Amino acid sequence: MRRTGKPDRVPFEISWGAFTPGLMEIYRQRTGSTLDPAEYFDFDTRLVNLDPTRRKVDHAARFEEVPPDTVWDEWGYGGVRGSLEHFLEYRYHPLASCTLPEDVFEYSWPDVDADYRFEGVERATRSYQERGYAVAGELYLTIFETSWLMRGMETLLLDFFRNQNLVHAIFESITELRIRQARKYAAIGVDVLRLGDDVATQRGPIMAIELYREFLKPRIARIIAAAKEVKPDILVFMHSDGAMADFIPEYIDVGVDIVNPIQPECNNLAEIGRKYGDKISFWGGIGTQSTMPYGSPAEVKAKVREVREHLGRHGGLLLAPSHILEPEVPWENVVAFVEAARQATY
């Protein structure tokens, strides 16, 4: 991913190292394996995430008439299950009624930076690295996504124009936590720090690039700088679904090493590879709205070769589906992807 040297083949994984519940059931049936998919297919990376919090908080107490099956996150936002098995419809936003920065600063933020949350991370990182795997520490929903989940999407977008001080307060509170987390991941020695904020829809950016530069870019830069101060050779990965090509120069500018997932349904992979392939590496590229559910196994293998050609001409490519695989993906296509990825070389 540093675009130096020449490995024996292109590395690969299946996004988030797993499947949706329905496809996981098919995986168990078809393989008979009780192993995690990362182990069964022997992906080149392993993911580590925080240990569970020990805090006990009744988040539902903040709201009225909450359904009993509401799913709560430790940050305090809640959702109800939607029509697809693993997606949630987020209805409960703990910062929705805040009007002043002081309201934000007084919020009881989660202990995501507590030392005990990283004890399992350290053990797992050592174990995976001893086995020869690259270890990625998860810091998804880095700033923007956590913020809108806590404030409400529409409200937060309006705040960019009518209550900017409140946006800064929310973003800054989360950034300070992320900086401390990034330092701890780096001190443990993870190989990759995985950041992520969806800043685009499939039609284009959610926000003007000027807003990104004012509110998010300096804070992302501080998180990256904090990690690289502790571990200078850590690779920083940035995720955004959607048509996010306009943000790639911004990512390069703040020290991002890898961009993900380069969603092929709404990005021109050939153009992105030509413009940025010598400056940043790529992780993803295989469509989960197109090739994986609707292509034939032969088409999946052809797409792997095409993505390798578009995004791997300078090295710096890890092949992966652009999102977690849905139940509609035929099992034969999963196998075809793995077979083609194992055969892909630079």
C-alpha angles and dihedrals in degrees: 000000000000089000092236127120125004121270122208090253144348112284119236146184139168109253115272086002094267149054136256112271095263094052091043088060090052089048090055092048096046098043102028086219127141091193125110108261090245089061096040094052094031098230116200094238137050127205127222126192138178123290114249118279119255093209119110112211129166099219092173090066089075092064140053127241097002115180111246093236094057112135114226129201120211089246087067104253121121140201142185124228115270133207094283118069101244103027124096131205104224111219105153119071116176096203095046095108098044115121103171134047088240089064089058096046090052093055116114100245119201121261094245090141096052116127094234090059089066100049094093090040090059094048093047093046092053092047095049094045091050087056091052102256129135108241123216122198114213120234099153123157082039102176117321099046095046088048096054091043088056097040103028123259099253093043093050093049090052089048090064086072108025105031109024094156089060091051090051090049093052095043093046094049091053093042092057090054091047092051091055091047092048091052092051094048089050093047090052087053107242111173096221131031108207113210123176143177124160101230096164141056121213088268098051145293120344090216136026114266089242090061091048090052093049102042109022114018098067091048094049087049091055093050091050093045091051092053094045092047088062097037111016095190096052112127115230118213123195123198128199126155120212134037095333103148092116090064097054094087088050090052092049090050094058096045105267109159101188132032124203145233105349090202104219096207091069107019132068101235095188092053094045090050092051095046102040110013094103092049106042138018129237134228117188128009103158113111120239092186094050126012102029098049100029108026126089120247088258090052091049090054091047090051091052089055091047094050091048089054095048101041105022103055091108095036111248100112132128111185116225141139111269093243142002110302117257127219090257091069108104112236089232089062092054089053091045092053093051093046093049093045092052090054097046115109135176 
